[in-house]
Amino acid sequence: MIPISVLDLCPITEGGDATLALRRTLELARRAEALGFNRYWLAEHHNMQGIASAATAVVIGHVAGGTQTIKVGAGGVMLPNHAPLVIAEQFGTLNALYPGRIELGLGRAPGTDQHTAHALRRTLTGDVDAFPRDVLELQHYFRPAEPGQAIRAVPGEGQDVPLWILGSSLYGAQLAAALGLPYAFASHFAPAAMMQAIAIYRERFEPSEQLGHPHVMLGVNVVAAESDEKAAFLRTSVLQSFVNLRSGRPGKLPPPVEGYEESLGRAKRHMLEETLSCSVHGAPGTVKAGLEAFIARTGADELMVTTHIHDHEARLRSFEIVAEQMIVTDGREAAASA
């Protein structure tokens, strides 16, 4: 068994609101902790009606404060949107409040459209090409302060906040390898370069103070239910969301629709097949076989499961099924943490 973790976008469902989404996120985090999931990450997205985790550090504090042991982090913070000092202070504060439980995954995409990126930054001069420099600056703020250091992150300096590099292309794989950092690939929505990125990361990895050996975590969409038919029905919510997003109509997570996939044209079905190729849905045995095959094919060191189901109880049950099939249940952790 390899560690299995959770990626939560705090989905806002049709008929619900952000308050309900954030309450459900904490409930899911507590359930994930009890079930033995390794880590619980929240993702930064902006100007998205269906996602409540825009203020990612705040939501991480909400989850960490309501749990006891599970590692909680960002999957991730989109660093070009922020000054590295601000992120060092935010996550230094979180780590001071919840020592040893806070993690920081870093991405270079804006996590939104260009107009919203401008509203976030007030300027687009801090472009993604500065990402490696910004990562190094952030690392500097987390190190113990040097004599005469003019700018210090307080809280932040001297704190052990593990950094990860996130990516959906070869760029992130190369940077993570060069810096000796763990690498999380967004295969749950951008799988095209996955195998090549994994190979580049492992081949070029340089050990660092944080990490001695390469560690790859892969995102995977999972919808688990008591039967293949029920899982296929529940999955239509995420299918609708992706079609709406790609059609320029993003919104809240819709309820499932019987026969939805069959009603789509060839072009939309092809888009879903490509975008969501790293997905498993079905009954417990189907999910177990699918995840084991994915691990065998990719050599992943860890999986990060994301699940978009409109019905909250069905979503909780999906994660329970994953835990029953993939996580050791004799009181030990599923596997050693990264």
C-alpha positions in Angstrom: 0.0 0.0 0.0 1.1 3.5 -0.7 -0.2 6.6 1.1 -3.5 7.9 0.0 -4.4 11.6 0.5 -7.3 14.0 -0.2 -7.6 17.0 -2.4 -10.6 19.2 -1.6 -11.7 22.2 -3.6 -14.5 22.9 -1.2 -17.2 22.4 -3.8 -20.2 24.7 -3.6 -23.2 22.6 -4.7 -26.3 23.9 -6.5 -28.7 24.7 -3.7 -25.9 25.3 -1.3 -23.5 28.2 -0.4 -19.9 28.8 0.8 -20.9 28.4 4.4 -22.3 24.9 3.8 -19.3 24.0 1.6 -16.8 25.0 4.3 -18.8 23.1 7.0 -18.8 20.0 4.8 -15.0 20.4 4.2 -14.3 20.2 7.9 -16.6 17.2 8.2 -14.8 15.4 5.4 -11.4 16.3 6.9 -12.4 14.8 10.2 -13.6 11.7 8.4 -10.5 11.4 6.3 -8.3 11.7 9.5 -10.3 8.9 11.2 -10.0 6.7 8.1 -6.2 7.0 7.9 -5.7 9.3 4.9 -2.2 10.7 4.8 -2.8 14.4 4.1 -5.6 16.8 3.4 -5.0 19.6 0.8 -7.0 22.6 -0.2 -6.6 24.4 -3.6 -6.5 28.1 -4.5 -9.0 29.1 -7.2 -10.5 32.5 -7.8 -13.7 33.9 -9.3 -15.2 30.4 -9.4 -18.8 30.1 -8.2 -18.4 26.5 -7.4 -15.2 26.6 -5.3 -15.0 28.0 -1.7 -11.3 27.7 -1.1 -10.0 31.0 -2.6 -8.6 32.2 0.7 -6.6 29.0 1.0 -4.6 29.7 4.1 -7.8 30.7 6.0 -9.5 27.4 5.0 -6.3 25.4 6.0 -6.5 27.0 9.4 -10.2 26.1 9.6 -9.4 22.4 8.8 -6.3 22.2 11.0 -8.1 23.7 13.9 -10.9 21.1 13.6 -8.6 18.1 13.3 -5.9 16.6 15.5 -3.2 14.7 13.5 -3.7 14.8 9.8 -1.3 16.9 7.7 -3.1 19.9 6.2 -1.8 21.9 3.3 -2.2 23.8 0.1 -2.5 21.9 -3.2 -1.7 24.5 -3.9 -1.0 28.2 -3.4 -0.5 29.9 -6.8 2.7 31.8 -6.0 2.6 34.3 -8.8 -0.5 35.8 -7.2 1.3 36.6 -4.0 4.5 38.1 -2.6 6.6 35.3 -1.2 7.0 37.1 2.1 3.2 37.2 2.6 3.0 33.4 2.0 5.9 32.8 4.4 4.1 34.8 7.1 0.8 33.1 6.4 2.2 29.5 6.5 4.6 30.4 9.3 1.6 31.5 11.3 -0.3 28.3 10.5 2.7 26.2 11.4 3.2 28.1 14.7 -0.5 27.3 15.5 -0.3 23.6 14.3 3.3 22.6 14.5 4.5 19.9 12.2 1.1 19.6 10.4 1.2 22.3 7.8 2.4 21.8 4.2 2.8 24.2 1.2 2.3 23.1 -2.4 3.3 25.7 -4.9 1.9 26.3 -8.4 2.8 28.8 -11.0 -0.5 29.1 -12.8 -2.8 32.0 -11.6 -5.7 29.6 -10.8 -8.1 32.0 -12.5 -8.6 34.1 -15.7 -6.4 37.0 -16.7 -8.9 39.7 -15.6 -9.2 38.2 -12.1 -5.4 37.7 -11.9 -5.1 41.5 -12.5 -7.6 42.2 -9.8 -5.6 40.0 -7.4 -2.2 41.5 -8.2 -3.1 45.0 -9.5 -0.3 44.4 -11.9 0.8 41.5 -14.2 4.5 42.4 -14.0 5.1 39.5 -11.6 4.6 36.8 -14.3 5.0 33.0 -14.1 8.6 33.2 -15.4 9.6 34.5 -12.0 8.3 31.3 -10.3 11.7 29.6 -9.6 13.1 32.9 -8.1 10.0 33.2 -6.0 10.3 29.7 -4.7 13.9 30.3 -3.7 12.9 33.5 -2.0 10.2 31.7 -0.1 12.6 29.0 1.0 14.9 31.8 2.3 12.2 33.3 4.5 11.6 29.9 6.1 15.3 29.4 7.0 16.8 30.7 10.3 17.4 34.5 10.0 21.0 35.5 9.2 22.8 38.2 11.1 21.8 41.6 9.8 18.9 40.2 7.6 16.8 43.2 6.7 13.5 41.4 5.8 12.3 38.6 8.0 9.2 36.5 8.1 7.8 36.5 11.6 6.2 34.0 12.1 8.0 31.9 9.4 11.7 32.1 9.9 13.3 28.9 11.2 10.0 26.9 10.7 10.0 23.5 9.0 7.2 24.0 6.5 7.6 21.3 3.8 7.4 22.7 0.3 6.1 20.8 -2.8 6.1 21.8 -6.4 2.8 21.3 -8.3 2.6 21.0 -12.0 0.8 19.7 -15.1 3.7 20.0 -17.5 7.4 19.2 -17.8 8.3 22.6 -16.3 7.3 21.7 -12.7 9.0 18.3 -13.0 12.3 19.9 -13.9 12.1 22.5 -11.1 11.1 20.0 -8.5 14.0 17.8 -9.5 16.5 20.6 -9.5 15.4 21.8 -6.0 15.1 18.4 -4.5 11.4 18.8 -3.6 8.5 16.4 -3.7 6.4 16.7 -6.8 2.6 16.6 -7.2 1.3 16.2 -10.7 -2.2 17.4 -11.6 -3.2 14.3 -13.5 -6.7 14.6 -12.2 -7.5 17.3 -14.8 -4.4 17.6 -17.1 -2.9 14.1 -17.6 -1.3 14.5 -21.0 2.3 14.9 -19.9 2.1 12.7 -16.8 4.3 9.8 -17.7 7.0 12.0 -19.3 6.9 14.4 -16.3 7.4 11.5 -13.8 10.3 10.2 -15.8 12.1 13.6 -16.0 11.5 14.2 -12.3 13.0 10.9 -11.3 15.9 11.0 -13.7 17.0 14.5 -12.8 16.2 14.6 -9.1 19.0 16.1 -6.9 18.7 15.3 -3.2 18.2 18.2 -0.9 18.0 19.0 2.8 14.3 18.4 2.7 14.2 15.3 0.6 16.7 12.5 -0.1 14.8 10.6 -2.7 12.2 11.6 -5.4 8.6 11.5 -4.2 5.7 11.7 -6.8 2.1 12.2 -5.8 -0.5 11.9 -8.5 -4.0 13.3 -8.6 -6.8 10.9 -9.4 -10.6 11.4 -9.6 -12.5 8.8 -7.7 -16.3 8.2 -7.4 -17.0 5.1 -5.4 -20.4 3.7 -4.5 -22.1 0.4 -3.7 -22.5 -0.5 -7.4 -20.9 0.5 -10.7 -24.3 1.8 -11.8 -24.7 4.2 -8.9 -21.1 5.4 -9.2 -21.6 6.2 -12.9 -24.8 8.1 -12.0 -23.0 10.2 -9.2 -20.1 10.9 -11.6 -22.3 12.8 -13.9 -22.0 15.8 -11.6 -18.3 16.3 -12.3 -18.9 15.5 -16.0 -21.4 18.4 -16.1 -19.0 20.7 -14.3 -16.1 20.1 -16.8 -18.4 20.6 -19.8 -19.8 23.8 -18.3 -16.2 25.0 -17.5 -14.9 24.3 -21.0 -18.0 25.9 -22.5 -17.3 29.2 -20.6 -20.2 28.6 -18.1 -18.6 27.6 -14.8 -20.9 27.3 -11.9 -21.8 25.4 -8.8 -21.6 21.6 -8.7 -24.8 20.3 -10.3 -26.8 17.3 -9.2 -26.4 14.1 -11.2 -28.4 13.5 -14.3 -29.4 10.0 -15.6 -28.0 9.3 -19.1 -26.0 12.6 -19.2 -22.9 11.2 -20.8 -24.8 9.4 -23.5 -26.6 12.7 -24.3 -23.3 14.4 -25.2 -21.9 14.8 -28.7 -18.7 13.2 -29.8 -16.5 16.3 -29.3 -17.6 16.7 -25.6 -17.2 13.0 -24.9 -13.7 13.1 -26.3 -12.8 16.1 -24.2 -14.0 14.4 -21.1 -12.1 11.2 -22.0 -8.9 13.1 -22.4 -9.3 15.5 -19.4 -10.5 12.9 -17.0 -8.5 9.9 -18.1 -6.9 9.5 -14.7 -10.2 8.6 -13.1 -11.8 5.6 -11.4 -15.4 5.1 -10.6 -17.5 2.1 -9.6 -18.2 -0.4 -6.9 -15.6 -1.1 -4.2 -13.9 -3.9 -6.1 -13.9 -1.9 -9.3 -12.3 1.1 -7.5 -9.6 -1.1 -5.9 -8.7 -2.7 -9.1 -8.6 0.6 -10.9 -6.4 2.4 -8.4 -4.0 -0.6 -8.1 -3.7 -0.6 -11.9 -3.0 3.2 -11.9 -0.3 2.8 -9.3 1.3 -0.1 -11.2 1.3 1.9 -14.4 2.7 5.1 -13.0 4.9 3.9 -10.1 3.3 6.7 -8.0 4.7 7.0 -4.5 1.4 8.5 -3.3 -2.1 9.2 -4.6 -4.2 12.3 -4.0 -7.9 11.5 -4.4 -10.4 14.2 -5.4 -14.1 13.5 -5.4 -16.9 15.7 -6.7 -20.3 14.3 -5.7 -23.3 16.5 -5.2 -24.8 14.6 -2.3 -22.6 15.1 0.8 -23.4 11.7 2.4 -22.5 9.9 -0.9 -19.3 11.9 -1.1 -18.3 10.8 2.5 -19.2 7.2 1.6 -17.0 7.4 -1.5 -14.0 8.2 0.6 -14.9 5.5 3.1 -14.9 2.9 0.3 -11.5 4.2 -0.9 -10.2 3.8 2.7 -11.7 0.3 3.1 -10.0 -0.8 -0.2 -6.7 1.0 -0.1 -5.7 1.9 3.5 -4.5 -0.4 6.2 -7.1 -0.5 9.0 -5.3 -2.2 11.9 -4.5 1.1 13.6 -1.3 1.8 11.7 -0.9 4.5 9.0 -1.4 3.3 5.4 2.4 3.8 4.8 5.2 5.9 5.9 4.6 9.6 5.2 6.7 11.5 2.7 
